[in-house]
């Protein structure tokens, strides 16, 4: 098993945190992983992306040129990375923020998810990334959903642990899509 994933959007959407959650979940299940963040100087509101590789084998480089999976939270992110997704790969796009006027559906599977809208209805837009991770798990079986809960305890600051039940509800919403 080897998944190369690019997560992209704007700073403040949980892009880098999502990469960390995926990487820590992979580690907890005994897989090899890399997490390579990249963000503009603006941080909040600027562009952000991260490269995450999860593999049963050793990983030679954290750089991804042709991902298996793109999680895109904004139109600029989709525009930048959609053509790099491998044939047979897939794109998870937040349709709350991305108008679906053009997507390369011929070579990749495409899933439109109203993640930000759903997260807002759940009480916090930051839950959108957990919804996307839930859909990622559903489509790939990359790791078990309960492993994400353990990862959240490691990734989130202690004062945010009280939010983990809500975060897991968001993850389950993504799994049910």
Secondary structure, DSSP 8 states (H G I E B T S, - for coil): -EEEEEEEEEBTSSHHHHHHHHHHHHHHTT-EEEEEEEE-TT-BTSEEEEEEEEESS--S-S--SS-SEEEE-SHHHHHHHGGGS-TT-EEEEETTTS--S---TTTSEEEEE-HHHHHHHHT-GGGHHHHHHHHHHHHH--S-HHHHHHHHHHHS-GGGGGGHHHHHHHHHHHHT-
